[in-house]
Amino acid sequence: MSHSPRHLLGPHALSSSSLIKPMRASNDYFPDIPNSHAYHVYTNLMASQFLSCFTIADFDMFQTHPSINNSGAPKQGAFHASLRALGNGPVTITDVRERCNRDIFMRLCGRTRDGKTVALNAKDPIEILDERCFDWVNEVGDGKGIRGYSRSVWGVCIGIWNVRESHGWVRDSVSLDDTVAVLASDEIVYWSHLKKEVIQMKMDPKEVVLGELEFDVLTLVELTSDIVCLGLVDKYNTLAAIESRCGNTWEFKCLGEAVWVIKGDRRAVVKVEGKSISTLRYKVDDLTVLRASLTDFKEKETSWKSSWTVDVSII
C-alpha cells in the first residue's frame, strides 16, 4: 500500500530525501478474525527486517479493545500493543470513543512530569532472532513462535508472539542458547511479562506456551557485580522509561513498577527525589530482587525537571 511509485520516487519520496521517513510495513487486519491479527504481526516483523535498512517501519494503526461488531478476538489489543512497544515507528491507536482499554494503553505509554503522555517504545528497529527468520512459525498446528528483539543501552527486550494459523498453540522454550546473538554474558536475569516474575536464565530450557493471540515479552539484562535495573515492569517495553544512569541513581521519564536485581542477599532503600518509598524484597535463587511502586511518590510542588531521580542505596 505504501510501496507505490509515488512513495518511492519523486520530489518528496525516499529516493530524493536525506531524511529517514516512515513507511507502512504491513497489510490490514480484520478486527473479528484472529488469523488476520496473527498474520498482521507476522508480516510487520518480516517486512521491518528489510525496510528498517532504509526507512522507519510503520506498523499501522490498531485498537486496544475487541471488535465492536461482535466482541471478536478479545486479546487483540495487547497483542498489537506489545509489537508497537518493541518497534521504533509511530504508534497510532484508533479506539472507538469510550472503548479504550486503559490497562493496555498505559502499558504502552507513560505520564511525564509535566502531565503529557509519552509512548514507551524502542529507539532502534525491532529485529527477528536469527534462528526464527526462516522457520515456519505461521504454519497450521502447534509449534514455535516468532521472536523479535529490541536493543537498548540497558538490555534487550525479546517478544515472542503466537502467529500460527487456525488456532494453533505455541509450544516453545527459552534458554541461554537463545541469548548468544543478543548478549555476550552467560549471567542473565529477565522479567517475563506473561508470568509476571523475575527469572535467572539457565542452560535448561524454560517452557513457553502461548494460546491464540497470546505473547510474552522478556526483558533481559546482564548481571554485573553491582545492581541492575529491569525497568518498569508494568510496561510492555520495560526499559523504555529509563533515561540515564549514574552509579546507583536512575532518571525515569515516567513512574511505574520498578524492579532491580542484586547478586547475593542484600538490603536496600529506594528513594524518589530523595524520599524513601515502600520496597518489596525477595530472593530468586542467589539473587535479591527489589520491587517498588514509584507512583507512591507524590509531587508536592512544581518541579522544573522533566524526569524523576530514583536512588537505590544498598545497605
C-alpha positions in Angstrom: 0.0 0.0 0.0 2.8 2.5 0.8 5.2 0.9 -1.7 3.8 2.6 -4.7 6.0 4.6 -7.1 4.9 8.0 -5.6 6.2 6.9 -2.2 9.5 5.5 -3.5 10.2 8.0 -6.3 9.6 11.8 -6.9 10.4 15.1 -5.2 9.1 14.1 -1.7 9.9 10.4 -1.7 12.6 8.3 -0.2 14.8 8.4 -3.3 15.3 12.2 -3.1 15.4 12.7 0.7 18.3 12.5 3.1 15.8 12.1 5.9 14.7 8.7 7.2 10.9 8.6 6.7 8.2 6.2 8.0 6.8 3.6 5.6 4.0 1.2 6.2 5.2 -2.3 6.8 2.1 -4.4 6.7 -1.3 -5.3 5.3 -4.7 -4.7 7.0 -6.2 -7.0 9.5 -9.9 -7.7 10.2 -10.9 -6.9 13.9 -13.1 -10.0 14.3 -10.8 -12.6 12.6 -8.0 -13.9 14.8 -5.9 -15.3 12.0 -5.7 -11.9 10.4 -4.2 -10.4 13.6 -1.6 -13.1 13.7 -0.7 -12.5 10.0 -0.5 -8.8 10.6 2.1 -9.2 13.3 4.0 -11.7 11.3 4.2 -9.5 8.1 5.1 -6.5 10.2 8.1 -8.3 11.7 9.3 -9.7 8.4 8.9 -6.5 6.5 10.5 -4.5 9.2 13.6 -6.6 9.0 14.1 -5.4 5.4 12.5 -1.9 5.5 14.5 -0.8 8.6 17.6 -0.7 6.5 16.5 2.5 4.8 13.2 3.7 6.4 11.2 3.6 9.7 8.8 0.7 9.7 5.3 1.9 10.5 3.2 -1.0 11.9 0.0 0.9 11.2 -3.0 1.6 13.5 -4.6 -0.7 15.9 -7.3 -0.7 18.7 -6.9 -1.6 22.3 -10.4 -3.1 22.5 -12.1 -6.2 20.9 -14.1 -5.9 17.6 -17.1 -3.7 18.0 -19.1 -5.9 15.6 -19.2 -9.0 17.8 -16.5 -8.5 20.5 -14.4 -10.9 18.5 -10.7 -11.5 19.1 -10.7 -10.1 22.7 -7.0 -10.4 23.1 -6.1 -8.3 20.0 -5.3 -5.1 21.8 -2.4 -6.3 23.9 -1.2 -8.5 21.0 -0.7 -5.4 18.8 0.4 -3.0 21.5 3.3 -5.3 22.6 4.6 -5.3 19.0 4.5 -1.5 18.8 6.3 -1.2 22.1 9.3 -3.1 20.6 9.3 -1.2 17.3 10.7 2.3 16.7 7.9 3.6 14.4 4.9 5.8 15.1 2.3 4.4 17.5 -1.3 5.1 16.2 -4.3 4.0 18.2 -7.8 4.4 16.7 -10.1 3.3 19.5 -13.8 3.8 19.3 -14.9 6.6 21.7 -15.3 5.3 25.3 -14.0 1.9 24.3 -10.3 2.4 25.1 -8.8 -0.3 27.3 -6.8 1.8 29.8 -4.7 -1.0 31.1 -3.4 -1.8 27.6 -3.0 1.9 26.7 -0.9 2.7 29.9 1.4 -0.4 29.4 2.4 1.2 26.1 2.9 4.8 27.4 3.6 6.8 30.5 2.7 10.2 32.0 5.6 12.7 32.0 6.3 15.1 34.9 4.6 17.9 33.0 1.5 15.8 32.6 2.0 14.8 28.9 1.6 11.3 27.5 4.8 9.7 26.1 5.0 6.5 24.0 7.3 3.9 25.6 8.6 2.2 22.5 12.1 1.4 21.2 14.7 3.8 19.8 16.0 1.2 17.3 14.2 -1.1 14.9 13.0 -4.5 16.1 14.8 -7.4 14.5 14.0 -11.1 14.1 16.2 -13.5 16.1 18.4 -15.4 13.7 17.1 -18.9 14.2 13.4 -17.7 13.6 13.8 -15.8 10.4 13.3 -18.8 8.1 11.2 -21.0 10.5 7.7 -21.9 9.5 6.3 -20.1 12.6 3.0 -19.3 10.9 2.0 -22.8 9.9 -1.2 -24.6 10.8 -1.0 -26.5 14.1 1.2 -26.3 17.2 4.9 -25.3 17.0 7.3 -22.4 17.6 6.5 -18.7 17.9 8.1 -15.8 16.1 10.7 -13.9 18.0 11.8 -10.3 17.6 14.2 -8.3 19.8 14.8 -4.7 20.6 18.2 -3.5 21.9 18.8 -0.6 24.3 21.6 0.7 26.4 20.1 -1.1 29.4 19.4 -4.5 28.0 17.3 -6.4 25.4 13.6 -6.9 25.1 12.6 -10.1 23.3 9.0 -10.5 22.1 7.5 -14.0 21.4 4.2 -14.0 19.5 1.8 -16.8 18.5 1.3 -16.1 14.8 0.3 -19.7 14.0 -2.8 -20.3 11.8 -6.1 -21.9 12.7 -5.9 -21.7 16.5 -2.5 -23.4 16.8 -0.6 -23.2 20.0 3.0 -22.1 20.5 5.0 -24.7 22.4 8.4 -23.2 22.7 11.2 -22.6 25.2 14.0 -20.2 26.1 17.4 -20.8 27.5 20.9 -19.3 27.4 21.4 -20.7 23.9 18.8 -18.2 22.7 20.7 -15.2 24.0 24.0 -15.7 22.2 23.0 -13.5 19.3 22.0 -10.6 21.5 24.0 -10.7 24.7 27.6 -11.6 25.4 27.3 -12.7 29.1 26.1 -16.1 30.3 24.9 -14.5 33.5 21.5 -13.1 32.6 18.3 -12.3 34.5 15.0 -11.5 32.9 11.4 -10.3 33.5 8.6 -12.3 31.9 5.6 -10.1 31.1 3.4 -13.2 30.8 4.5 -14.9 34.1 5.0 -11.6 36.0 8.2 -12.8 37.6 11.9 -12.4 37.6 13.8 -15.5 36.3 17.5 -16.3 36.1 18.4 -17.5 32.6 19.9 -21.0 32.6 21.0 -23.7 30.1 18.0 -25.8 30.9 15.1 -24.6 28.6 12.2 -22.8 30.2 8.9 -23.7 28.6 6.8 -21.0 26.8 3.2 -21.9 25.9 1.0 -19.4 24.1 -2.6 -19.7 23.0 -4.3 -17.8 20.2 -3.3 -14.1 20.1 -1.0 -14.5 23.1 2.5 -13.3 23.6 5.3 -12.8 26.1 7.9 -10.0 26.3 11.2 -11.0 28.1 13.4 -8.2 29.4 16.9 -9.5 29.5 19.7 -7.8 31.5 23.3 -8.9 32.0 24.2 -9.4 35.7 27.1 -7.4 37.0 28.9 -7.1 40.3 26.6 -4.3 41.3 22.8 -3.6 40.9 21.0 -3.9 37.6 17.6 -2.5 36.7 14.8 -4.3 34.8 12.9 -1.1 34.3 9.2 -0.5 34.8 7.6 -4.0 34.7 4.1 -2.7 34.3 5.1 -1.6 30.7 5.5 -3.8 27.6 8.9 -2.3 26.9 10.1 -2.1 30.5 13.4 -0.4 29.6 12.0 2.4 27.5 11.2 4.6 30.6 14.9 4.8 31.7 16.6 8.0 30.5 20.0 7.6 32.2 22.0 6.1 35.0 24.9 7.3 37.1 26.1 4.8 39.7 23.0 3.7 41.7 20.9 6.6 40.5 18.5 6.4 37.6 16.5 9.0 35.8 13.0 7.9 34.7 10.8 9.7 32.2 7.7 8.4 33.9 6.7 6.4 37.0 5.6 2.8 37.4 6.5 -0.5 39.0 10.3 -0.7 39.0 12.4 -3.8 39.6 16.1 -4.1 40.5 18.3 -7.2 40.9 21.4 -7.6 43.1 23.7 -10.6 43.4 23.6 -12.2 46.9 21.5 -11.5 49.9 21.3 -7.7 50.2 19.1 -5.0 51.6 18.4 -1.6 50.0 16.4 1.5 50.3 14.7 3.1 47.2 14.2 6.9 47.1 12.3 9.0 44.6 13.6 12.6 44.6 15.2 11.9 48.0 12.1 10.5 49.6 12.0 6.8 50.7 9.2 4.7 49.3 7.9 1.2 50.3 10.0 -1.6 48.7 9.3 -5.3 48.4 12.4 -7.5 48.8 12.6 -11.2 47.9 15.0 -13.9 46.7 15.3 -15.7 43.4 18.0 -18.3 43.5 21.1 -16.5 44.8 19.7 -13.1 43.7 17.9 -10.3 45.7 15.0 -8.7 43.9 13.8 -5.2 44.8 10.4 -4.1 43.6 9.0 -0.6 44.3 5.9 1.4 43.1 7.5 4.7 42.1 4.0 6.1 41.9 3.9 6.0 45.7 5.9 9.3 45.4 3.6 12.2 45.5 4.7 15.5 44.0 4.1 18.3 46.5 5.4 21.2 44.5 6.0 22.1 40.8 9.4 21.0 39.5 11.5 22.3 36.6 12.8 18.8 35.9 11.4 16.7 33.1 12.3 13.4 34.8 12.3 11.7 38.2 15.5 10.8 40.1 15.5 7.4 41.7 18.3 6.3 44.1 18.9 2.8 45.3 21.1 2.7 48.4 22.4 -0.8 49.2 22.7 -1.3 53.0 
